[in-house]
């Protein structure tokens, strides 16, 4: 574990939050790569035509339809 992974209140000095060491990465990766095939297939997402806000809307609608099916 490197550094202080705790957040302290400015007025009280009390610990307001801290990171559990089990969630630390052993090393940082320089670049993360993903495969957009699933989102393209399931949601019809197109990188060149779908804005980020529109993608978020589509994802939320998809998740909500899934929740309604199991709920």
N, CA, C and O atoms as a Maestro MAE file, in Angstrom:
{
 s_m_m2io_version
 :::
 2.0.0
}

f_m_ct {
 s_m_title
 :::
 protein
 m_atom[284] {
  # First column is atom index #
  i_m_mmod_type
  r_m_x_coord
  r_m_y_coord
  r_m_z_coord
  i_m_residue_number
  s_m_chain_name
  s_m_pdb_residue_name
  s_m_pdb_atom_name
  i_m_atomic_number
  :::
  1 25 0.852 -1.178 0.000 1 A "UNK " " N  " 7
  2 3 0.000 0.000 0.000 1 A "UNK " " CA " 6
  3 2 0.889 1.230 0.000 1 A "UNK " " C  " 6
  4 15 1.811 1.346 0.808 1 A "UNK " " O  " 8
  5 25 0.604 2.147 -0.917 2 A "UNK " " N  " 7
  6 3 1.391 3.368 -0.995 2 A "UNK " " CA " 6
  7 2 0.545 4.563 -0.582 2 A "UNK " " C  " 6
  8 15 -0.636 4.637 -0.918 2 A "UNK " " O  " 8
  9 25 1.134 5.482 0.132 3 A "UNK " " N  " 7
  10 3 0.463 6.731 0.447 3 A "UNK " " CA " 6
  11 2 -0.654 6.572 1.458 3 A "UNK " " C  " 6
  12 15 -0.924 5.477 1.952 3 A "UNK " " O  " 8
  13 25 -1.292 7.687 1.751 4 A "UNK " " N  " 7
  14 3 -2.392 7.717 2.708 4 A "UNK " " CA " 6
  15 2 -3.694 7.636 1.933 4 A "UNK " " C  " 6
  16 15 -4.058 8.582 1.234 4 A "UNK " " O  " 8
  17 25 -4.389 6.540 2.043 5 A "UNK " " N  " 7
  18 3 -5.642 6.349 1.313 5 A "UNK " " CA " 6
  19 2 -6.833 6.611 2.228 5 A "UNK " " C  " 6
  20 15 -7.776 5.822 2.278 5 A "UNK " " O  " 8
  21 25 -6.778 7.728 2.950 6 A "UNK " " N  " 7
  22 3 -7.862 8.117 3.845 6 A "UNK " " CA " 6
  23 2 -8.256 9.553 3.536 6 A "UNK " " C  " 6
  24 15 -7.421 10.375 3.158 6 A "UNK " " O  " 8
  25 25 -9.532 9.836 3.701 7 A "UNK " " N  " 7
  26 3 -10.025 11.198 3.551 7 A "UNK " " CA " 6
  27 2 -10.421 11.730 4.918 7 A "UNK " " C  " 6
  28 15 -11.173 11.081 5.645 7 A "UNK " " O  " 8
  29 25 -9.922 12.906 5.272 8 A "UNK " " N  " 7
  30 3 -10.161 13.491 6.590 8 A "UNK " " CA " 6
  31 2 -11.020 14.746 6.484 8 A "UNK " " C  " 6
  32 15 -10.898 15.512 5.529 8 A "UNK " " O  " 8
  33 25 -11.889 14.951 7.472 9 A "UNK " " N  " 7
  34 3 -12.675 16.167 7.549 9 A "UNK " " CA " 6
  35 2 -11.789 17.349 7.893 9 A "UNK " " C  " 6
  36 15 -10.935 17.245 8.773 9 A "UNK " " O  " 8
  37 25 -11.977 18.470 7.215 10 A "UNK " " N  " 7
  38 3 -11.132 19.637 7.450 10 A "UNK " " CA " 6
  39 2 -11.323 20.227 8.847 10 A "UNK " " C  " 6
  40 15 -10.353 20.641 9.482 10 A "UNK " " O  " 8
  41 25 -12.550 20.268 9.321 11 A "UNK " " N  " 7
  42 3 -12.819 20.883 10.622 11 A "UNK " " CA " 6
  43 2 -12.525 19.956 11.789 11 A "UNK " " C  " 6
  44 15 -11.973 20.386 12.802 11 A "UNK " " O  " 8
  45 25 -12.892 18.684 11.656 12 A "UNK " " N  " 7
  46 3 -12.763 17.758 12.781 12 A "UNK " " CA " 6
  47 2 -11.491 16.926 12.747 12 A "UNK " " C  " 6
  48 15 -11.001 16.492 13.789 12 A "UNK " " O  " 8
  49 25 -10.956 16.702 11.548 13 A "UNK " " N  " 7
  50 3 -9.799 15.822 11.422 13 A "UNK " " CA " 6
  51 2 -10.179 14.353 11.472 13 A "UNK " " C  " 6
  52 15 -9.313 13.480 11.403 13 A "UNK " " O  " 8
  53 25 -11.482 14.075 11.593 14 A "UNK " " N  " 7
  54 3 -11.939 12.687 11.641 14 A "UNK " " CA " 6
  55 2 -11.829 12.038 10.262 14 A "UNK " " C  " 6
  56 15 -11.947 12.711 9.237 14 A "UNK " " O  " 8
  57 25 -11.602 10.725 10.248 15 A "UNK " " N  " 7
  58 3 -11.554 9.985 8.996 15 A "UNK " " CA " 6
  59 2 -12.979 9.890 8.446 15 A "UNK " " C  " 6
  60 15 -13.878 9.386 9.120 15 A "UNK " " O  " 8
  61 25 -13.178 10.373 7.226 16 A "UNK " " N  " 7
  62 3 -14.494 10.342 6.592 16 A "UNK " " CA " 6
  63 2 -14.633 9.165 5.631 16 A "UNK " " C  " 6
  64 15 -15.744 8.722 5.340 16 A "UNK " " O  " 8
  65 25 -13.524 8.672 5.148 17 A "UNK " " N  " 7
  66 3 -13.546 7.525 4.236 17 A "UNK " " CA " 6
  67 2 -12.141 7.022 4.017 17 A "UNK " " C  " 6
  68 15 -11.168 7.767 4.127 17 A "UNK " " O  " 8
  69 25 -12.052 5.736 3.704 18 A "UNK " " N  " 7
  70 3 -10.748 5.177 3.380 18 A "UNK " " CA " 6
  71 2 -10.909 4.014 2.416 18 A "UNK " " C  " 6
  72 15 -11.973 3.400 2.336 18 A "UNK " " O  " 8
  73 25 -9.839 3.718 1.683 19 A "UNK " " N  " 7
  74 3 -9.854 2.658 0.700 19 A "UNK " " CA " 6
  75 2 -9.367 1.371 1.346 19 A "UNK " " C  " 6
  76 15 -8.337 1.348 2.019 19 A "UNK " " O  " 8
  77 25 -10.120 0.307 1.131 20 A "UNK " " N  " 7
  78 3 -9.713 -1.000 1.635 20 A "UNK " " CA " 6
  79 2 -8.515 -1.471 0.819 20 A "UNK " " C  " 6
  80 15 -8.596 -1.502 -0.409 20 A "UNK " " O  " 8
  81 25 -7.407 -1.840 1.458 21 A "UNK " " N  " 7
  82 3 -6.202 -2.254 0.728 21 A "UNK " " CA " 6
  83 2 -6.432 -3.416 -0.242 21 A "UNK " " C  " 6
  84 15 -5.672 -3.560 -1.200 21 A "UNK " " O  " 8
  85 25 -7.438 -4.236 -0.027 22 A "UNK " " N  " 7
  86 3 -7.652 -5.357 -0.943 22 A "UNK " " CA " 6
  87 2 -8.090 -4.895 -2.336 22 A "UNK " " C  " 6
  88 15 -8.047 -5.672 -3.290 22 A "UNK " " O  " 8
  89 25 -8.512 -3.629 -2.454 23 A "UNK " " N  " 7
  90 3 -8.921 -3.106 -3.751 23 A "UNK " " CA " 6
  91 2 -7.786 -2.380 -4.485 23 A "UNK " " C  " 6
  92 15 -7.997 -1.874 -5.587 23 A "UNK " " O  " 8
  93 25 -6.604 -2.322 -3.899 24 A "UNK " " N  " 7
  94 3 -5.472 -1.689 -4.559 24 A "UNK " " CA " 6
  95 2 -4.982 -2.574 -5.687 24 A "UNK " " C  " 6
  96 15 -4.999 -3.800 -5.570 24 A "UNK " " O  " 8
  97 25 -4.552 -1.973 -6.761 25 A "UNK " " N  " 7
  98 3 -3.932 -2.721 -7.853 25 A "UNK " " CA " 6
  99 2 -2.457 -2.891 -7.520 25 A "UNK " " C  " 6
  100 15 -1.837 -2.015 -6.917 25 A "UNK " " O  " 8
  101 25 -1.909 -4.026 -7.920 26 A "UNK " " N  " 7
  102 3 -0.487 -4.240 -7.683 26 A "UNK " " CA " 6
  103 2 0.355 -3.267 -8.502 26 A "UNK " " C  " 6
  104 15 1.437 -2.866 -8.074 26 A "UNK " " O  " 8
  105 25 -0.136 -2.891 -9.666 27 A "UNK " " N  " 7
  106 3 0.528 -1.874 -10.483 27 A "UNK " " CA " 6
  107 2 -0.527 -1.253 -11.400 27 A "UNK " " C  " 6
  108 15 -1.515 -1.894 -11.759 27 A "UNK " " O  " 8
  109 25 -0.300 -0.023 -11.761 28 A "UNK " " N  " 7
  110 3 -1.234 0.658 -12.657 28 A "UNK " " CA " 6
  111 2 -0.947 0.252 -14.095 28 A "UNK " " C  " 6
  112 15 0.205 0.070 -14.488 28 A "UNK " " O  " 8
  113 25 -1.996 0.115 -14.856 29 A "UNK " " N  " 7
  114 3 -1.833 -0.190 -16.270 29 A "UNK " " CA " 6
  115 2 -1.820 1.114 -17.049 29 A "UNK " " C  " 6
  116 15 -2.522 2.063 -16.701 29 A "UNK " " O  " 8
  117 25 -1.025 1.153 -18.095 30 A "UNK " " N  " 7
  118 3 -0.908 2.367 -18.880 30 A "UNK " " CA " 6
  119 2 -2.098 2.622 -19.776 30 A "UNK " " C  " 6
  120 15 -2.463 3.770 -20.030 30 A "UNK " " O  " 8
  121 25 -2.705 1.542 -20.258 31 A "UNK " " N  " 7
  122 3 -3.813 1.694 -21.192 31 A "UNK " " CA " 6
  123 2 -4.773 0.523 -21.020 31 A "UNK " " C  " 6
  124 15 -4.357 -0.635 -21.003 31 A "UNK " " O  " 8
  125 25 -6.039 0.830 -20.896 32 A "UNK " " N  " 7
  126 3 -7.068 -0.195 -20.811 32 A "UNK " " CA " 6
  127 2 -7.800 -0.265 -22.144 32 A "UNK " " C  " 6
  128 15 -8.195 0.760 -22.699 32 A "UNK " " O  " 8
  129 25 -7.976 -1.463 -22.645 33 A "UNK " " N  " 7
  130 3 -8.654 -1.647 -23.925 33 A "UNK " " CA " 6
  131 2 -9.880 -2.520 -23.728 33 A "UNK " " C  " 6
  132 15 -9.863 -3.445 -22.916 33 A "UNK " " O  " 8
  133 25 -10.925 -2.235 -24.455 34 A "UNK " " N  " 7
  134 3 -12.141 -3.024 -24.367 34 A "UNK " " CA " 6
  135 2 -12.645 -3.411 -25.747 34 A "UNK " " C  " 6
  136 15 -12.167 -2.907 -26.763 34 A "UNK " " O  " 8
  137 25 -13.605 -4.302 -25.767 35 A "UNK " " N  " 7
  138 3 -14.214 -4.760 -27.010 35 A "UNK " " CA " 6
  139 2 -15.659 -4.259 -27.033 35 A "UNK " " C  " 6
  140 15 -16.474 -4.710 -26.228 35 A "UNK " " O  " 8
  141 25 -15.990 -3.342 -27.934 36 A "UNK " " N  " 7
  142 3 -17.336 -2.757 -27.969 36 A "UNK " " CA " 6
  143 2 -18.391 -3.646 -28.630 36 A "UNK " " C  " 6
  144 15 -19.529 -3.209 -28.801 36 A "UNK " " O  " 8
  145 25 -18.047 -4.871 -29.004 37 A "UNK " " N  " 7
  146 3 -18.966 -5.737 -29.742 37 A "UNK " " CA " 6
  147 2 -20.291 -5.942 -29.005 37 A "UNK " " C  " 6
  148 15 -21.357 -5.886 -29.619 37 A "UNK " " O  " 8
  149 25 -20.228 -6.179 -27.693 38 A "UNK " " N  " 7
  150 3 -21.452 -6.464 -26.937 38 A "UNK " " CA " 6
  151 2 -22.398 -5.263 -26.949 38 A "UNK " " C  " 6
  152 15 -23.595 -5.426 -27.185 38 A "UNK " " O  " 8
  153 25 -21.879 -4.065 -26.699 39 A "UNK " " N  " 7
  154 3 -22.748 -2.885 -26.674 39 A "UNK " " CA " 6
  155 2 -23.266 -2.569 -28.077 39 A "UNK " " C  " 6
  156 15 -24.375 -2.056 -28.230 39 A "UNK " " O  " 8
  157 25 -22.473 -2.870 -29.090 40 A "UNK " " N  " 7
  158 3 -22.945 -2.659 -30.465 40 A "UNK " " CA " 6
  159 2 -24.067 -3.638 -30.799 40 A "UNK " " C  " 6
  160 15 -25.058 -3.266 -31.427 40 A "UNK " " O  " 8
  161 25 -23.907 -4.883 -30.378 41 A "UNK " " N  " 7
  162 3 -24.889 -5.921 -30.693 41 A "UNK " " CA " 6
  163 2 -26.170 -5.756 -29.888 41 A "UNK " " C  " 6
  164 15 -27.263 -5.755 -30.455 41 A "UNK " " O  " 8
  165 25 -26.045 -5.616 -28.565 42 A "UNK " " N  " 7
  166 3 -27.229 -5.553 -27.704 42 A "UNK " " CA " 6
  167 2 -27.974 -4.229 -27.780 42 A "UNK " " C  " 6
  168 15 -29.204 -4.199 -27.740 42 A "UNK " " O  " 8
  169 25 -27.233 -3.141 -27.889 43 A "UNK " " N  " 7
  170 3 -27.869 -1.825 -27.799 43 A "UNK " " CA " 6
  171 2 -27.908 -1.057 -29.115 43 A "UNK " " C  " 6
  172 15 -28.550 -0.010 -29.205 43 A "UNK " " O  " 8
  173 25 -27.234 -1.563 -30.120 44 A "UNK " " N  " 7
  174 3 -27.210 -0.853 -31.393 44 A "UNK " " CA " 6
  175 2 -26.340 0.384 -31.369 44 A "UNK " " C  " 6
  176 15 -26.546 1.307 -32.158 44 A "UNK " " O  " 8
  177 25 -25.376 0.413 -30.476 45 A "UNK " " N  " 7
  178 3 -24.492 1.573 -30.341 45 A "UNK " " CA " 6
  179 2 -23.575 1.692 -31.534 45 A "UNK " " C  " 6
  180 15 -23.049 0.695 -32.029 45 A "UNK " " O  " 8
  181 25 -23.385 2.925 -32.000 46 A "UNK " " N  " 7
  182 3 -22.469 3.203 -33.104 46 A "UNK " " CA " 6
  183 2 -21.589 4.363 -32.669 46 A "UNK " " C  " 6
  184 15 -22.089 5.456 -32.399 46 A "UNK " " O  " 8
  185 25 -20.291 4.137 -32.600 47 A "UNK " " N  " 7
  186 3 -19.343 5.139 -32.120 47 A "UNK " " CA " 6
  187 2 -19.457 6.465 -32.864 47 A "UNK " " C  " 6
  188 15 -19.348 7.530 -32.258 47 A "UNK " " O  " 8
  189 25 -19.676 6.402 -34.164 48 A "UNK " " N  " 7
  190 3 -19.696 7.636 -34.949 48 A "UNK " " CA " 6
  191 2 -21.045 8.339 -34.956 48 A "UNK " " C  " 6
  192 15 -21.126 9.501 -35.356 48 A "UNK " " O  " 8
  193 25 -22.116 7.659 -34.520 49 A "UNK " " N  " 7
  194 3 -23.444 8.263 -34.589 49 A "UNK " " CA " 6
  195 2 -24.108 8.479 -33.237 49 A "UNK " " C  " 6
  196 15 -25.067 9.246 -33.141 49 A "UNK " " O  " 8
  197 25 -23.621 7.822 -32.193 50 A "UNK " " N  " 7
  198 3 -24.274 7.892 -30.886 50 A "UNK " " CA " 6
  199 2 -23.448 8.750 -29.941 50 A "UNK " " C  " 6
  200 15 -22.285 8.442 -29.679 50 A "UNK " " O  " 8
  201 25 -24.041 9.831 -29.424 51 A "UNK " " N  " 7
  202 3 -23.337 10.684 -28.469 51 A "UNK " " CA " 6
  203 2 -23.248 9.965 -27.120 51 A "UNK " " C  " 6
  204 15 -23.975 9.005 -26.868 51 A "UNK " " O  " 8
  205 25 -22.363 10.435 -26.273 52 A "UNK " " N  " 7
  206 3 -22.233 9.826 -24.957 52 A "UNK " " CA " 6
  207 2 -23.533 9.918 -24.158 52 A "UNK " " C  " 6
  208 15 -23.953 8.906 -23.598 52 A "UNK " " O  " 8
  209 25 -24.198 11.089 -24.073 53 A "UNK " " N  " 7
  210 3 -25.469 11.148 -23.337 53 A "UNK " " CA " 6
  211 2 -26.522 10.183 -23.899 53 A "UNK " " C  " 6
  212 15 -27.298 9.593 -23.147 53 A "UNK " " O  " 8
  213 25 -26.538 10.031 -25.214 54 A "UNK " " N  " 7
  214 3 -27.486 9.104 -25.833 54 A "UNK " " CA " 6
  215 2 -27.136 7.660 -25.454 54 A "UNK " " C  " 6
  216 15 -28.031 6.856 -25.191 54 A "UNK " " O  " 8
  217 25 -25.857 7.333 -25.424 55 A "UNK " " N  " 7
  218 3 -25.437 5.994 -25.015 55 A "UNK " " CA " 6
  219 2 -25.853 5.712 -23.580 55 A "UNK " " C  " 6
  220 15 -26.327 4.618 -23.273 55 A "UNK " " O  " 8
  221 25 -25.680 6.684 -22.706 56 A "UNK " " N  " 7
  222 3 -26.089 6.518 -21.306 56 A "UNK " " CA " 6
  223 2 -27.595 6.269 -21.234 56 A "UNK " " C  " 6
  224 15 -28.042 5.385 -20.503 56 A "UNK " " O  " 8
  225 25 -28.373 7.034 -21.982 57 A "UNK " " N  " 7
  226 3 -29.829 6.847 -22.000 57 A "UNK " " CA " 6
  227 2 -30.191 5.437 -22.463 57 A "UNK " " C  " 6
  228 15 -31.034 4.778 -21.856 57 A "UNK " " O  " 8
  229 25 -29.555 4.978 -23.534 58 A "UNK " " N  " 7
  230 3 -29.823 3.636 -24.060 58 A "UNK " " CA " 6
  231 2 -29.469 2.577 -23.014 58 A "UNK " " C  " 6
  232 15 -30.222 1.623 -22.815 58 A "UNK " " O  " 8
  233 25 -28.329 2.744 -22.349 59 A "UNK " " N  " 7
  234 3 -27.896 1.771 -21.343 59 A "UNK " " CA " 6
  235 2 -28.864 1.722 -20.164 59 A "UNK " " C  " 6
  236 15 -29.185 0.645 -19.661 59 A "UNK " " O  " 8
  237 25 -29.325 2.890 -19.730 60 A "UNK " " N  " 7
  238 3 -30.272 2.937 -18.607 60 A "UNK " " CA " 6
  239 2 -31.584 2.272 -19.001 60 A "UNK " " C  " 6
  240 15 -32.140 1.498 -18.222 60 A "UNK " " O  " 8
  241 25 -32.081 2.561 -20.188 61 A "UNK " " N  " 7
  242 3 -33.322 1.927 -20.657 61 A "UNK " " CA " 6
  243 2 -33.173 0.413 -20.710 61 A "UNK " " C  " 6
  244 15 -34.079 -0.317 -20.308 61 A "UNK " " O  " 8
  245 25 -32.031 -0.060 -21.206 62 A "UNK " " N  " 7
  246 3 -31.783 -1.506 -21.282 62 A "UNK " " CA " 6
  247 2 -31.777 -2.116 -19.878 62 A "UNK " " C  " 6
  248 15 -32.422 -3.137 -19.638 62 A "UNK " " O  " 8
  249 25 -31.048 -1.487 -18.957 63 A "UNK " " N  " 7
  250 3 -30.983 -1.998 -17.582 63 A "UNK " " CA " 6
  251 2 -32.352 -1.992 -16.920 63 A "UNK " " C  " 6
  252 15 -32.696 -2.930 -16.201 63 A "UNK " " O  " 8
  253 25 -33.137 -0.942 -17.154 64 A "UNK " " N  " 7
  254 3 -34.461 -0.858 -16.539 64 A "UNK " " CA " 6
  255 2 -35.384 -1.939 -17.094 64 A "UNK " " C  " 6
  256 15 -36.199 -2.484 -16.349 64 A "UNK " " O  " 8
  257 25 -35.277 -2.263 -18.377 65 A "UNK " " N  " 7
  258 3 -36.102 -3.339 -18.932 65 A "UNK " " CA " 6
  259 2 -35.699 -4.672 -18.324 65 A "UNK " " C  " 6
  260 15 -36.551 -5.530 -18.093 65 A "UNK " " O  " 8
  261 25 -34.416 -4.853 -18.064 66 A "UNK " " N  " 7
  262 3 -33.932 -6.086 -17.427 66 A "UNK " " CA " 6
  263 2 -34.459 -6.178 -15.992 66 A "UNK " " C  " 6
  264 15 -34.898 -7.245 -15.560 66 A "UNK " " O  " 8
  265 25 -34.418 -5.069 -15.256 67 A "UNK " " N  " 7
  266 3 -34.895 -5.053 -13.866 67 A "UNK " " CA " 6
  267 2 -36.384 -5.381 -13.816 67 A "UNK " " C  " 6
  268 15 -36.834 -6.114 -12.935 67 A "UNK " " O  " 8
  269 25 -37.143 -4.840 -14.757 68 A "UNK " " N  " 7
  270 3 -38.602 -5.117 -14.784 68 A "UNK " " CA " 6
  271 2 -38.875 -6.583 -15.038 68 A "UNK " " C  " 6
  272 15 -39.849 -7.127 -14.516 68 A "UNK " " O  " 8
  273 25 -38.026 -7.246 -15.840 69 A "UNK " " N  " 7
  274 3 -38.223 -8.674 -16.123 69 A "UNK " " CA " 6
  275 2 -37.981 -9.542 -14.893 69 A "UNK " " C  " 6
  276 15 -38.686 -10.530 -14.688 69 A "UNK " " O  " 8
  277 25 -36.981 -9.182 -14.063 70 A "UNK " " N  " 7
  278 3 -36.655 -10.025 -12.902 70 A "UNK " " CA " 6
  279 2 -37.377 -9.582 -11.639 70 A "UNK " " C  " 6
  280 15 -37.444 -10.325 -10.660 70 A "UNK " " O  " 8
  281 25 -37.918 -8.363 -11.666 71 A "UNK " " N  " 7
  282 3 -38.541 -7.795 -10.464 71 A "UNK " " CA " 6
  283 2 -39.970 -8.100 -10.397 71 A "UNK " " C  " 6
  284 15 -40.644 -7.697 -9.450 71 A "UNK " " O  " 8
  :::
 }
 m_bond[283] {
  # First column is bond index #
  i_m_from
  i_m_to
  i_m_order
  :::
  1 1 2 1
  2 2 3 1
  3 3 4 2
  4 3 5 1
  5 5 6 1
  6 6 7 1
  7 7 8 2
  8 7 9 1
  9 9 10 1
  10 10 11 1
  11 11 12 2
  12 11 13 1
  13 13 14 1
  14 14 15 1
  15 15 16 2
  16 15 17 1
  17 17 18 1
  18 18 19 1
  19 19 20 2
  20 19 21 1
  21 21 22 1
  22 22 23 1
  23 23 24 2
  24 23 25 1
  25 25 26 1
  26 26 27 1
  27 27 28 2
  28 27 29 1
  29 29 30 1
  30 30 31 1
  31 31 32 2
  32 31 33 1
  33 33 34 1
  34 34 35 1
  35 35 36 2
  36 35 37 1
  37 37 38 1
  38 38 39 1
  39 39 40 2
  40 39 41 1
  41 41 42 1
  42 42 43 1
  43 43 44 2
  44 43 45 1
  45 45 46 1
  46 46 47 1
  47 47 48 2
  48 47 49 1
  49 49 50 1
  50 50 51 1
  51 51 52 2
  52 51 53 1
  53 53 54 1
  54 54 55 1
  55 55 56 2
  56 55 57 1
  57 57 58 1
  58 58 59 1
  59 59 60 2
  60 59 61 1
  61 61 62 1
  62 62 63 1
  63 63 64 2
  64 63 65 1
  65 65 66 1
  66 66 67 1
  67 67 68 2
  68 67 69 1
  69 69 70 1
  70 70 71 1
  71 71 72 2
  72 71 73 1
  73 73 74 1
  74 74 75 1
  75 75 76 2
  76 75 77 1
  77 77 78 1
  78 78 79 1
  79 79 80 2
  80 79 81 1
  81 81 82 1
  82 82 83 1
  83 83 84 2
  84 83 85 1
  85 85 86 1
  86 86 87 1
  87 87 88 2
  88 87 89 1
  89 89 90 1
  90 90 91 1
  91 91 92 2
  92 91 93 1
  93 93 94 1
  94 94 95 1
  95 95 96 2
  96 95 97 1
  97 97 98 1
  98 98 99 1
  99 99 100 2
  100 99 101 1
  101 101 102 1
  102 102 103 1
  103 103 104 2
  104 103 105 1
  105 105 106 1
  106 106 107 1
  107 107 108 2
  108 107 109 1
  109 109 110 1
  110 110 111 1
  111 111 112 2
  112 111 113 1
  113 113 114 1
  114 114 115 1
  115 115 116 2
  116 115 117 1
  117 117 118 1
  118 118 119 1
  119 119 120 2
  120 119 121 1
  121 121 122 1
  122 122 123 1
  123 123 124 2
  124 123 125 1
  125 125 126 1
  126 126 127 1
  127 127 128 2
  128 127 129 1
  129 129 130 1
  130 130 131 1
  131 131 132 2
  132 131 133 1
  133 133 134 1
  134 134 135 1
  135 135 136 2
  136 135 137 1
  137 137 138 1
  138 138 139 1
  139 139 140 2
  140 139 141 1
  141 141 142 1
  142 142 143 1
  143 143 144 2
  144 143 145 1
  145 145 146 1
  146 146 147 1
  147 147 148 2
  148 147 149 1
  149 149 150 1
  150 150 151 1
  151 151 152 2
  152 151 153 1
  153 153 154 1
  154 154 155 1
  155 155 156 2
  156 155 157 1
  157 157 158 1
  158 158 159 1
  159 159 160 2
  160 159 161 1
  161 161 162 1
  162 162 163 1
  163 163 164 2
  164 163 165 1
  165 165 166 1
  166 166 167 1
  167 167 168 2
  168 167 169 1
  169 169 170 1
  170 170 171 1
  171 171 172 2
  172 171 173 1
  173 173 174 1
  174 174 175 1
  175 175 176 2
  176 175 177 1
  177 177 178 1
  178 178 179 1
  179 179 180 2
  180 179 181 1
  181 181 182 1
  182 182 183 1
  183 183 184 2
  184 183 185 1
  185 185 186 1
  186 186 187 1
  187 187 188 2
  188 187 189 1
  189 189 190 1
  190 190 191 1
  191 191 192 2
  192 191 193 1
  193 193 194 1
  194 194 195 1
  195 195 196 2
  196 195 197 1
  197 197 198 1
  198 198 199 1
  199 199 200 2
  200 199 201 1
  201 201 202 1
  202 202 203 1
  203 203 204 2
  204 203 205 1
  205 205 206 1
  206 206 207 1
  207 207 208 2
  208 207 209 1
  209 209 210 1
  210 210 211 1
  211 211 212 2
  212 211 213 1
  213 213 214 1
  214 214 215 1
  215 215 216 2
  216 215 217 1
  217 217 218 1
  218 218 219 1
  219 219 220 2
  220 219 221 1
  221 221 222 1
  222 222 223 1
  223 223 224 2
  224 223 225 1
  225 225 226 1
  226 226 227 1
  227 227 228 2
  228 227 229 1
  229 229 230 1
  230 230 231 1
  231 231 232 2
  232 231 233 1
  233 233 234 1
  234 234 235 1
  235 235 236 2
  236 235 237 1
  237 237 238 1
  238 238 239 1
  239 239 240 2
  240 239 241 1
  241 241 242 1
  242 242 243 1
  243 243 244 2
  244 243 245 1
  245 245 246 1
  246 246 247 1
  247 247 248 2
  248 247 249 1
  249 249 250 1
  250 250 251 1
  251 251 252 2
  252 251 253 1
  253 253 254 1
  254 254 255 1
  255 255 256 2
  256 255 257 1
  257 257 258 1
  258 258 259 1
  259 259 260 2
  260 259 261 1
  261 261 262 1
  262 262 263 1
  263 263 264 2
  264 263 265 1
  265 265 266 1
  266 266 267 1
  267 267 268 2
  268 267 269 1
  269 269 270 1
  270 270 271 1
  271 271 272 2
  272 271 273 1
  273 273 274 1
  274 274 275 1
  275 275 276 2
  276 275 277 1
  277 277 278 1
  278 278 279 1
  279 279 280 2
  280 279 281 1
  281 281 282 1
  282 282 283 1
  283 283 284 2
  :::
 }
}
